[in-house]
Amino acid sequence: LLALTSSGSIIVQLMQTSTVVNAYQGPPLPVNTWTHIAILYAQTNGVRIYINGQLASLSQTVSAIGVQGI
């Protein structure tokens, strides 16, 4: 789940069965500008947030979460 804070920073929330397990904050995003956001998750590498192709934020290794297929 992606969200924005009141200051415009992006928040990535990892959810399991409708409950937020972890949340990670990235940098503030520019207003009135198209921005490409990519989120990568791996149990061994944690969460990585890329903004316009540049690594913007990363977490430490996170525990496994249940991922449901679409």
PyMOL commands that set and color helices and strands:
alter all, ss='L'
color gray80, all
select strands_A, chain A and resi 2-4+9-16+19-28+37-42+46-51+54-58
alter strands_A, ss='S'
color yellow, strands_A
deselect
rebuild
show_as cartoon
